[in-house]
Amino acid sequence: MQVKTLKKLIISFVPAFLVNELNRKESAYRDLFDYLIESDSCYKMENKGEQFLQCANINPMVKILAGFLSAEMPSENKCDSGFNLLYSPKFASRDILACLENFMGEAGSPAFRKVDYALSSRSGNASSPLLKIDQPYPVRGYDCIVSAYEKNSRAASADFRSGEKCVILIGSTPPLFKDLIEYLTSWNVRIIYFEYLDILKKSNDKNIFTPDIFLNITWRLNNILDLAKKLSNEVRNLKFGIIHNFPKFSHYEMEDHFFYKNIGEKYLPLEYAGGGKLSERDKIRLESFIKIIN
């Protein structure tokens, strides 16, 4: 699939039940970041975005978005963009919204479609079972992430084995390293919980989804700690660590400090500073972390 054939793209987290309502009326949406990861375009878009914004030390997700949008701006040799971009002000970070403001209202620019989320009167929490792709509510529009996770799941046995090394992969943004899951798989490391995909799957059902799952860092921490405790009690000698993947130069670094302080050992911060794939330094850090999981 070529990016020029895509017309409807998601550029921030939007609860899946809202996207599904639009998909029933129109052609399906595809997540922009997931597509650019799959097509190896992140690094190219980062460079374009850095040139456009004239700023290096900025959230790489913002660079990617700015690079893509600036490439779609009309020029002497190009007609109007024709893209329809979906975003939610409630769930988009402030720097993403600030990036969008640079392009909204420009003649011929992509059409930005705001999706509002009305807070339900329901106050219940969503439970957090282990994520399996074959469960109800499939994740649509995130082809690259889901495919990589499925390969990791197929590479492992259906049941947990005593002494098996596993990781809990957390983060409320898509992991921008294209080869992260593949690299973990190459070390026979199984992902037993993938927070971002779990958020997406729960957001398929408006009766299950609550914004806390995405926005409330204390709720997320308790969810992760409860899951780790449950795994330790149910699976004898299961060896696992927690990896937090997040974009550098953003508020997610403060989230990382909070997680590190409250999770402690068996925790690895893995910040994405750009480049599209794991650097040699990233691989060394991951390798060292995998070796100390016990």
HELIX and SHEET records of a PDB file:
HELIX    1   1 VAL A    3  THR A    5  5                                   3    
HELIX    2   2 ALA A   16  LYS A   25  1                                  10    
HELIX    3   3 LEU A   32  GLU A   38  1                                   7    
HELIX    4   4 CYS A   42  LEU A   53  1                                  12    
HELIX    5   5 PRO A   60  GLU A   72  1                                  13    
HELIX    6   6 ARG A   94  GLU A  101  1                                   8    
HELIX    7   7 ASP A  143  ALA A  155  1                                  13    
HELIX    8   8 LEU A  180  SER A  186  1                                   7    
HELIX    9   9 GLU A  195  LYS A  202  1                                   8    
HELIX   10  10 ASP A  212  LEU A  215  1                                   4    
HELIX   11  11 ILE A  217  GLU A  234  1                                  18    
HELIX   12  12 TYR A  252  ILE A  263  1                                  12    
HELIX   13  13 GLU A  280  ILE A  292  1                                  13    
SHEET    1   A 4 ARG A  30  ASP A  31  0                                        
SHEET    2   A 4 LYS A   8  ILE A  10  1                                        
SHEET    3   A 4 ASN A  84  TYR A  87  1                                        
SHEET    4   A 4 ALA A 111  LYS A 114  1                                        
SHEET    1   B 4 ARG A 190  PHE A 194  0                                        
SHEET    2   B 4 LYS A 165  ILE A 170  1                                        
SHEET    3   B 4 LYS A 239  PRO A 247  1                                        
SHEET    4   B 4 TYR A 267  TYR A 272  1                                        
END                                                                             
